[in-house]
Amino acid sequence: GTMLAAKLLARHRSGADSSKPLYLVTLQRTQPFYERLGFAPVSSPPTEMRLEVAAGSVVARLAAGQNLVCMSSCQHDRKSDT
């Protein structure tokens, strides 16, 4: 999984859309995996993902007892700790 994710990120970073952030939705317990790849939680998902995050949050809590986390590969989108 890590090698595949790293290769996909490298491919994105070398492409024409490299300045655009990548977003993902994951369970809270898998957040450290994506943090090691350079992703960080965002305070608010992009508009296009809000419905997915809202629905997924309900399912994640019911099915896995976990919170859902939206993450970004872009530095300026990241959640502030302040």
Secondary structure, DSSP 8 states (H G I E B T S, - for coil): -HHHHHHHHHHHHTSTTTTS--EEEEEGGGHHHHHHTT-EEBSS--GGGHHHHHHHHHHHHHHHS--EEEEESSGGGB----
